[in-house]
Each structure stands twice: as C-alpha cells, then as structure tokens.
Amino acid sequence: MKQNVYDNEIFYKSYIELREKSTGLNDVLEIPAFRTLLPENLTNMEILELGCGFGQSCYWYIYQGAARVVGIDISEKMISRARQLYQHDKIEYVCLPIEDINCPKEQFDLVLSSLAFHYVADLKNILERSYHCLKNNGFLIFSQEHPIATAKKVPNGWVKDEYGKKIHWILDNYNDEGIRKQNWLIDGVIKYHRTTSTIINTLIETGFKIVRVLEPSAIKEAEMKNDDLKEERRRPPFLIIKAQKI
C-alpha cells in the first residue's frame, strides 16, 4: 500500500504550518542529528533524497557543495511547493512513490531519507533499490520513527495523570510487526512498525555495513527555549541509521 497522506488538504496545511513555525521535532531534533551523519564535505556529490517533501533539504545540500540532487516524493502538493520555493538548476524534483524508484546502477554517492521509511510497507524493497543505485562505498542515511514509538496500538503512547502530566510511555505489542493507524494531524495515518532488529538485519541482508546508529534527543538550545522537549529524553522518538554499500 502506497500512502499519500500529504496530499490530503487538511493534513498538508497542518504540516506546512508546523514546519513554518520550526518548532516541530523535525527541526529541533531530527534534522540537526541527521546532518551530523553526513560527510563533512558534500562537494561534487550526487545525492538522491527519498521523501524529499517540499525540497528544503535538497536546496541545503546544493549549498553545501553537492553537484546534483534528485528529490523524490509521492505528494504532488509537496513537489509543487518544492518547485516554487526551492528550485535550482542542480535539483530535479520527481513526483513518484519512493517504492518505485528505478535509477541506474551505481549513480549516487548518497541516498538520504528523512522520516519516510515508516510509511513504507516493504522495507527490503526500498533498501535493495537504494543499494542498487548507490556507488560502491556510498552511504544510505535514513531516519524513521523509533520502533519504541511505533509499537503502540493506542492513540497516544503516554499515560498521563489527572493533571495531564506524562507519567510513563506505554511499550506494548513490540514484536507484533505491521500496520499502525495513528492520529497525527488527521485520523487514520498509516505507519509500519518493525522491531529494531528487523531494520538492522534487513540492512545487513541487503549488503549494507552499519556505520552508525543514533537515537537523538533535542539540541540543548531548543530544550532551553522549550522545557517540554526534555521529556523527549524519556523515550526515543527517532531512529537514525548510516549504512555503507560494500
């Protein structure tokens, strides 16, 4: 099943509003951690971004020296916004499900994906396609919702007291992999829960070498501005993996 929730008008408007405020976990936690795994120098690199959204990161990679960036996203609304706000002669935006990429062999130095793989039903498929289009010794770097976060089968994973204070996170049904329907901006958003071992082992079976794994917390500057972000340390919201084609 290929989900295109970002073309839902209500979801799209809510998501754009969240990102424009730069207060979501993408901006204060996931993106800063993700970029620490990038090579120090992107000069002359060719990059494929899977789930590029509205193109902000594609644009950033070019201004870090990348020679070419191809951004793939299933959402027509996101690709249209990317072409309006972050167009560049070194960037190509393609409206396509990331599960359907069919790039030439050994074309890219980096395959990058930010918070998209938990929407994909067949992880092995996307890893094999990524491996195919990477140059030898190239890197796949991706983030996704942490399996501890996706394991829940209740609308909200936190147990709260009568005053709304978070008491603890519910970890249950962890080894029961598969679809999770959640309320995030709208009802019925489909995500796919997999255990950490399934993710790691599928990478290894595909031929990747695991280079680094992150379970980041918010940057200190953000925690100082928003004390609620310290609660994200109580359970990891994201899993970020850097793997190399060998």
C-alpha positions as a Markdown table, in Angstrom:
| # | Residue | x | y | z |
|---|---|---|---|---|
| 1 | Met | 0.0 | 0.0 | 0.0 |
| 2 | Lys | 1.5 | 3.4 | -1.1 |
| 3 | Gln | 0.1 | 6.1 | 1.2 |
| 4 | Asn | -0.1 | 9.7 | 0.1 |
| 5 | Val | -1.4 | 11.4 | 3.2 |
| 6 | Tyr | 0.5 | 14.6 | 2.3 |
| 7 | Asp | -1.9 | 15.4 | -0.5 |
| 8 | Asn | -4.8 | 15.4 | 2.0 |
| 9 | Glu | -5.7 | 19.1 | 2.2 |
| 10 | Ile | -6.2 | 19.2 | 6.0 |
| 11 | Phe | -3.0 | 17.3 | 6.6 |
| 12 | Tyr | -1.0 | 19.3 | 4.2 |
| 13 | Lys | -2.0 | 22.7 | 5.6 |
| 14 | Ser | -1.4 | 21.5 | 9.2 |
| 15 | Tyr | 2.0 | 20.0 | 8.3 |
| 16 | Ile | 3.2 | 23.2 | 6.4 |
| 17 | Glu | 2.1 | 25.3 | 9.4 |
| 18 | Leu | 4.1 | 23.1 | 11.8 |
| 19 | Arg | 7.2 | 23.3 | 9.6 |
| 20 | Glu | 7.0 | 27.0 | 9.0 |
| 21 | Lys | 7.0 | 27.6 | 12.8 |
| 22 | Ser | 10.2 | 25.5 | 13.0 |
| 23 | Thr | 9.0 | 24.2 | 16.4 |
| 24 | Gly | 8.3 | 20.5 | 15.5 |
| 25 | Leu | 10.6 | 17.7 | 16.3 |
| 26 | Asn | 11.8 | 17.6 | 12.7 |
| 27 | Asp | 13.5 | 21.0 | 13.1 |
| 28 | Val | 14.8 | 20.9 | 16.7 |
| 29 | Leu | 15.7 | 17.2 | 17.0 |
| 30 | Glu | 15.7 | 15.0 | 13.8 |
| 31 | Ile | 17.3 | 17.4 | 11.3 |
| 32 | Pro | 20.3 | 18.5 | 13.4 |
| 33 | Ala | 21.1 | 14.9 | 14.4 |
| 34 | Phe | 20.6 | 13.6 | 10.8 |
| 35 | Arg | 23.1 | 16.2 | 9.4 |
| 36 | Thr | 25.8 | 15.0 | 11.8 |
| 37 | Leu | 26.0 | 11.8 | 9.9 |
| 38 | Leu | 26.6 | 13.4 | 6.5 |
| 39 | Pro | 30.1 | 13.5 | 5.1 |
| 40 | Glu | 32.0 | 16.7 | 6.2 |
| 41 | Asn | 32.3 | 17.7 | 2.5 |
| 42 | Leu | 29.4 | 17.3 | 0.0 |
| 43 | Thr | 31.4 | 18.9 | -2.8 |
| 44 | Asn | 30.7 | 17.3 | -6.2 |
| 45 | Met | 28.5 | 14.6 | -4.7 |
| 46 | Glu | 25.4 | 13.3 | -6.4 |
| 47 | Ile | 22.5 | 12.8 | -4.0 |
| 48 | Leu | 19.1 | 11.0 | -4.1 |
| 49 | Glu | 16.6 | 12.1 | -1.4 |
| 50 | Leu | 13.7 | 9.8 | -0.9 |
| 51 | Gly | 10.6 | 11.5 | 0.5 |
| 52 | Cys | 12.0 | 15.0 | -0.2 |
| 53 | Gly | 8.9 | 16.8 | 0.9 |
| 54 | Phe | 8.9 | 20.5 | 0.0 |
| 55 | Gly | 12.6 | 20.4 | -1.0 |
| 56 | Gln | 14.2 | 22.4 | 1.8 |
| 57 | Ser | 16.9 | 19.8 | 2.4 |
| 58 | Cys | 17.6 | 19.3 | -1.3 |
| 59 | Tyr | 18.3 | 23.0 | -1.5 |
| 60 | Trp | 20.6 | 22.9 | 1.5 |
| 61 | Tyr | 22.6 | 20.0 | 0.1 |
| 62 | Ile | 23.3 | 22.1 | -3.1 |
| 63 | Tyr | 24.6 | 25.0 | -1.0 |
| 64 | Gln | 26.9 | 22.6 | 0.9 |
| 65 | Gly | 28.5 | 21.8 | -2.5 |
| 66 | Ala | 26.6 | 18.9 | -4.0 |
| 67 | Ala | 26.8 | 18.6 | -7.7 |
| 68 | Arg | 23.3 | 17.2 | -8.2 |
| 69 | Val | 20.3 | 16.3 | -6.1 |
| 70 | Val | 17.3 | 14.3 | -7.2 |
| 71 | Gly | 14.3 | 14.7 | -4.8 |
| 72 | Ile | 11.6 | 12.0 | -4.9 |
| 73 | Asp | 8.2 | 12.3 | -3.3 |
| 74 | Ile | 4.7 | 10.8 | -3.8 |
| 75 | Ser | 2.9 | 14.0 | -3.0 |
| 76 | Glu | 2.1 | 16.4 | -5.8 |
| 77 | Lys | 1.5 | 19.2 | -3.3 |
| 78 | Met | 4.9 | 18.8 | -1.8 |
| 79 | Ile | 6.7 | 18.6 | -5.2 |
| 80 | Ser | 4.8 | 21.6 | -6.4 |
| 81 | Arg | 5.8 | 23.6 | -3.3 |
| 82 | Ala | 9.4 | 22.4 | -3.7 |
| 83 | Arg | 9.5 | 23.7 | -7.3 |
| 84 | Gln | 8.1 | 27.0 | -6.2 |
| 85 | Leu | 10.3 | 27.6 | -3.2 |
| 86 | Tyr | 13.5 | 25.6 | -3.7 |
| 87 | Gln | 14.1 | 25.3 | -7.4 |
| 88 | His | 17.7 | 25.2 | -8.6 |
| 89 | Asp | 19.3 | 24.1 | -11.9 |
| 90 | Lys | 21.2 | 21.4 | -10.0 |
| 91 | Ile | 18.0 | 19.9 | -8.4 |
| 92 | Glu | 15.5 | 17.6 | -10.1 |
| 93 | Tyr | 12.2 | 17.0 | -8.4 |
| 94 | Val | 10.2 | 13.9 | -9.3 |
| 95 | Cys | 6.7 | 13.1 | -8.2 |
| 96 | Leu | 6.9 | 9.3 | -7.6 |
| 97 | Pro | 6.4 | 6.8 | -4.8 |
| 98 | Ile | 9.8 | 6.1 | -3.3 |
| 99 | Glu | 9.0 | 2.4 | -3.5 |
| 100 | Asp | 9.0 | 2.8 | -7.3 |
| 101 | Ile | 12.5 | 4.3 | -7.9 |
| 102 | Asn | 14.3 | 2.7 | -10.7 |
| 103 | Cys | 17.6 | 4.6 | -11.0 |
| 104 | Pro | 20.6 | 3.4 | -13.0 |
| 105 | Lys | 23.1 | 1.2 | -11.1 |
| 106 | Glu | 25.8 | 3.0 | -9.1 |
| 107 | Gln | 24.6 | 6.5 | -9.9 |
| 108 | Phe | 24.6 | 8.3 | -6.4 |
| 109 | Asp | 27.2 | 8.9 | -3.7 |
| 110 | Leu | 24.4 | 9.3 | -1.1 |
| 111 | Val | 20.9 | 8.1 | -0.7 |
| 112 | Leu | 19.1 | 10.1 | 2.0 |
| 113 | Ser | 15.7 | 9.8 | 3.5 |
| 114 | Ser | 14.2 | 11.8 | 6.4 |
| 115 | Leu | 11.2 | 10.3 | 8.3 |
| 116 | Ala | 9.8 | 8.4 | 5.3 |
| 117 | Phe | 10.6 | 4.7 | 5.7 |
| 118 | His | 8.0 | 4.1 | 8.4 |
| 119 | Tyr | 5.4 | 4.9 | 5.7 |
| 120 | Val | 6.8 | 2.1 | 3.5 |
| 121 | Ala | 5.2 | -1.4 | 3.7 |
| 122 | Asp | 8.1 | -3.3 | 2.1 |
| 123 | Leu | 11.4 | -2.2 | 3.7 |
| 124 | Lys | 13.5 | -4.7 | 1.9 |
| 125 | Asn | 12.4 | -3.4 | -1.4 |
| 126 | Ile | 13.4 | 0.1 | -0.7 |
| 127 | Leu | 16.7 | -0.9 | 0.7 |
| 128 | Glu | 17.5 | -3.1 | -2.3 |
| 129 | Arg | 16.6 | -0.3 | -4.7 |
| 130 | Ser | 18.8 | 2.1 | -2.7 |
| 131 | Tyr | 21.7 | -0.3 | -2.7 |
| 132 | His | 21.4 | -0.7 | -6.5 |
| 133 | Cys | 21.6 | 3.0 | -7.3 |
| 134 | Leu | 24.5 | 3.7 | -4.8 |
| 135 | Lys | 28.0 | 3.9 | -6.0 |
| 136 | Asn | 30.4 | 1.4 | -4.3 |
| 137 | Asn | 31.3 | 2.6 | -0.8 |
| 138 | Gly | 28.4 | 5.1 | -1.0 |
| 139 | Phe | 26.1 | 5.8 | 2.0 |
| 140 | Leu | 22.5 | 5.3 | 2.8 |
| 141 | Ile | 21.4 | 7.6 | 5.7 |
| 142 | Phe | 17.8 | 7.5 | 6.9 |
| 143 | Ser | 15.7 | 8.4 | 9.8 |
| 144 | Gln | 12.3 | 7.0 | 10.9 |
| 145 | Glu | 10.1 | 7.0 | 13.9 |
| 146 | His | 11.7 | 4.8 | 16.6 |
| 147 | Pro | 10.2 | 1.3 | 17.0 |
| 148 | Ile | 9.6 | 2.2 | 20.6 |
| 149 | Ala | 7.3 | 5.0 | 19.3 |
| 150 | Thr | 5.6 | 3.0 | 16.6 |
| 151 | Ala | 4.9 | -0.1 | 18.7 |
| 152 | Lys | 2.0 | 1.5 | 20.4 |
| 153 | Lys | -1.6 | 0.5 | 19.5 |
| 154 | Val | -3.2 | 3.3 | 21.4 |
| 155 | Pro | -3.9 | 6.8 | 20.1 |
| 156 | Asn | -1.3 | 8.4 | 22.4 |
| 157 | Gly | 1.6 | 6.4 | 23.9 |
| 158 | Trp | 1.8 | 8.4 | 27.1 |
| 159 | Val | 0.0 | 7.6 | 30.3 |
| 160 | Lys | -1.0 | 10.9 | 32.0 |
| 161 | Asp | -2.2 | 11.8 | 35.5 |
| 162 | Glu | -5.3 | 13.7 | 36.2 |
| 163 | Tyr | -3.5 | 17.0 | 35.6 |
| 164 | Gly | -2.2 | 15.9 | 32.2 |
| 165 | Lys | 1.4 | 15.3 | 33.3 |
| 166 | Lys | 3.1 | 12.5 | 31.5 |
| 167 | Ile | 3.8 | 9.6 | 33.8 |
| 168 | His | 5.3 | 7.0 | 31.5 |
| 169 | Trp | 5.3 | 5.7 | 28.0 |
| 170 | Ile | 3.4 | 2.6 | 27.1 |
| 171 | Leu | 5.6 | 0.0 | 25.4 |
| 172 | Asp | 3.5 | -2.9 | 24.3 |
| 173 | Asn | 3.0 | -5.2 | 21.2 |
| 174 | Tyr | 6.6 | -4.6 | 20.3 |
| 175 | Asn | 7.2 | -7.8 | 18.5 |
| 176 | Asp | 3.8 | -7.6 | 16.7 |
| 177 | Glu | 5.0 | -6.0 | 13.4 |
| 178 | Gly | 2.8 | -4.4 | 10.9 |
| 179 | Ile | 0.3 | -1.6 | 10.3 |
| 180 | Arg | -0.3 | 1.1 | 12.9 |
| 181 | Lys | -3.1 | 3.6 | 12.4 |
| 182 | Gln | -2.5 | 6.8 | 14.2 |
| 183 | Asn | -3.9 | 10.2 | 14.7 |
| 184 | Trp | -1.3 | 12.7 | 13.6 |
| 185 | Leu | -2.8 | 15.9 | 12.2 |
| 186 | Ile | -5.6 | 13.8 | 10.9 |
| 187 | Asp | -7.1 | 10.4 | 11.8 |
| 188 | Gly | -6.1 | 7.1 | 10.2 |
| 189 | Val | -2.5 | 7.9 | 9.2 |
| 190 | Ile | -0.8 | 4.5 | 8.4 |
| 191 | Lys | 2.7 | 3.7 | 9.6 |
| 192 | Tyr | 4.5 | 0.4 | 9.7 |
| 193 | His | 6.0 | -0.9 | 12.9 |
| 194 | Arg | 9.2 | -3.0 | 12.7 |
| 195 | Thr | 11.5 | -4.0 | 15.5 |
| 196 | Thr | 15.0 | -2.6 | 15.6 |
| 197 | Ser | 16.4 | -6.0 | 14.9 |
| 198 | Thr | 14.3 | -6.4 | 11.8 |
| 199 | Ile | 15.5 | -3.0 | 10.5 |
| 200 | Ile | 19.2 | -3.7 | 11.3 |
| 201 | Asn | 19.1 | -7.3 | 9.9 |
| 202 | Thr | 17.4 | -6.3 | 6.7 |
| 203 | Leu | 20.1 | -3.7 | 6.1 |
| 204 | Ile | 22.8 | -6.4 | 6.7 |
| 205 | Glu | 21.0 | -9.0 | 4.5 |
| 206 | Thr | 20.8 | -6.4 | 1.7 |
| 207 | Gly | 24.6 | -6.0 | 1.8 |
| 208 | Phe | 25.0 | -2.8 | 3.8 |
| 209 | Lys | 27.5 | -2.3 | 6.6 |
| 210 | Ile | 26.1 | -0.5 | 9.6 |
| 211 | Val | 28.3 | 2.6 | 10.3 |
| 212 | Arg | 26.4 | 4.4 | 13.0 |
| 213 | Val | 23.1 | 4.4 | 14.8 |
| 214 | Leu | 21.6 | 7.4 | 16.6 |
| 215 | Glu | 18.6 | 7.8 | 19.0 |
| 216 | Pro | 18.8 | 11.6 | 19.3 |
| 217 | Ser | 17.4 | 14.0 | 21.9 |
| 218 | Ala | 16.7 | 17.6 | 21.2 |
| 219 | Ile | 19.5 | 20.1 | 20.9 |
| 220 | Lys | 20.3 | 21.9 | 24.2 |
| 221 | Glu | 19.4 | 25.3 | 22.7 |
| 222 | Ala | 15.9 | 24.0 | 21.9 |
| 223 | Glu | 15.4 | 22.5 | 25.3 |
| 224 | Met | 16.4 | 25.8 | 26.9 |
| 225 | Lys | 13.6 | 27.5 | 24.9 |
| 226 | Asn | 11.1 | 24.8 | 25.3 |
| 227 | Asp | 11.3 | 22.8 | 28.6 |
| 228 | Asp | 8.7 | 20.2 | 27.3 |
| 229 | Leu | 11.4 | 18.9 | 24.9 |
| 230 | Lys | 13.3 | 17.4 | 27.9 |
| 231 | Glu | 10.5 | 14.9 | 28.1 |
| 232 | Glu | 11.6 | 13.5 | 24.7 |
| 233 | Arg | 14.6 | 12.1 | 26.5 |
| 234 | Arg | 12.2 | 9.7 | 28.3 |
| 235 | Arg | 11.7 | 7.6 | 25.2 |
| 236 | Pro | 13.5 | 8.0 | 21.8 |
| 237 | Pro | 11.2 | 9.4 | 19.1 |
| 238 | Phe | 13.5 | 8.8 | 16.2 |
| 239 | Leu | 16.0 | 6.2 | 14.9 |
| 240 | Ile | 18.7 | 7.4 | 12.5 |
| 241 | Ile | 21.0 | 4.9 | 10.7 |
| 242 | Lys | 24.0 | 5.4 | 8.5 |
| 243 | Ala | 24.9 | 2.4 | 6.4 |
| 244 | Gln | 27.5 | 1.9 | 3.7 |
| 245 | Lys | 27.4 | -0.1 | 0.4 |
| 246 | Ile | 30.2 | -2.7 | 0.5 |
